[in-house]
Amino acid sequence: MKTFPMFLQMAGRRVVIVGGGEQAAQKTRLILKTEAMVEIWAPALDPELSGLAVEGRITYQTGPITPDTFSDTALVFIASGCPGIDMALHALAKAGGATVNVVDQPQLCDAITPSIVDRDPVVVAIGTEGTAPVLARQIKTKLEEALEPRLGDLAALAGRMRGAAAARLGPRARRDLWRWVFNDTPRQLFTCGAEREASKLIKTAIETGEFGATKGGSVSLVGAGPGAKDLITLRGVQRLQEADVIYYDRLLDPEILELARRDAERIYVGKAPGCHSWPQEKITQTLVAAAKRGQRVVRLKCGDPGVFGRSTEETDALKASDIPFEIVPGVTAACAAVASIGQSLTERGNIDTLVLTTGHRQDGFTVPDPIKDIKPGTCVALYMAVGAAPQIVAHLETCHPDVPFDVQVVAKAQRKGQIVLNCPLGDLAHTLNVHDITGEAMLFVRWSFGVQTSNGASTRALATV
């Protein structure tokens, strides 16, 4: 980021706006939404600004402008309408130690005015660092549609009740309370115009501590997808924002953890091939223990928890301890890999069977049964199979010598450094070695219907998906 988004305290602080025309009026309208003291410095004012001065909403000054004019200000806007005068005023403002915005001259701006969605006290600011104001307005429009008009009133009500909630409820109960307020009945009532009923409901919830919140701990097994931040589901993001503690795998984009609640505890439990610093049994025991302490736990897994994610071992332990849990699905690596290259796992008339399997079982690398029994019309997507590549090649060359298999490899799918390789079956081991691919890769073997083999039969195999 070239600019850092920040909200400034404005109540009771001076904002100086230099200029008396439409540009100055635009900035004045914006700042009058705050509790700042607005001073306009200009030889003359347009009718709108004159009216604001008469009403006492702004202070109008006509005296000489010096660096002292800009001292002790929260912000300065320069909008004289003349680029040359604006540059001179900018120099004076900087000499006075001000933070300055010069209208339509981004190279002279310390601060850039964002597009704003105003649901006071809820304020959303959208900036593009001056590169795409039209895009910022489009985003603003979507947010205006998404956020109901009375949302700010609900937030203000919650703010007034925070003290009472802090006095009566513990930290976990308070988080559950506000989650319920903004996700459940109170927000629905506010949206429908029933503010009084919503207020009464929240007050009762604070007094009694009863508002439908889940008691005790719980566990969410969340699929993070192939690792990229933007491929986790909305439900997954919500669970991250609700979590007290997050146990996460390796291979994740570190930015995914930025989606979590800032004060959530984050514990790395990644297992590298051949180096299981956190055995599965320890991970499972830790999840159970954290939930028993009353924590809301997220187990963040790459891909989909239900596809080679060892979720059954964890859910069995949670069931045995009577701990509530849920599974939040994610994008599995096979789907991510083919999507990243604009292809498909199935194809009408050519591939009608899709098999997801692994080349790495509990006792080591092996040729999986779907490869042993592969038939025309099948796509086999192999997880964790790089180490089994020599055995897979040997088996297919022995059992199907007339089928000219090609193999496709997609490493680090949907991540920086993604690698896509195609090679004949016999060159697979060499190709993996040359490109230093030792893990984090999907292998695809595809045998289409009705294509010629090397001996003329109609069963040619292709691995390109």
Secondary structure, 3 states (H helix, E strand, C coil): CCCCCCCCCCCCCEEEEECCCHHHHHHHHHHCCCCCEEEEECCCCCHHHHHHHHCCCCEEECCCCCHHHHCCCCEEEECCCCHHHHHHHHHHHHHCCCCEEECCCHHHCCCCCCEEEEECCEEEEECCCCCCHHHHHHHHHHHHHHCCCCHHHHHHHHHHHHHHHHHHCCHHHHHHHHHHHHHCHHHHHHHCCCHHHHHHHHHHHHHHCCCCCCCCCEEEEEECECCCHHHCCHHHHHHHHHCCEEEECCCCCHHHHHHCCCCCEEEECCCECCECCCCHHHHHHHHHHHHHCCCEEEEEECECCCCCCCHHHHHHHHHHCCCCEEEECCCCHHHHHHHHCCCCCCECCCECEEEEEECEECCEECCCHHHHCCCCCEEEEEECCHHHHHHHHHHHHHHCCCCCCEEEEEECCCCCCCEEEEEEHHHHHHHHHHCCCCCCEEEEEEECCCCCCCCCCCCCECCCC
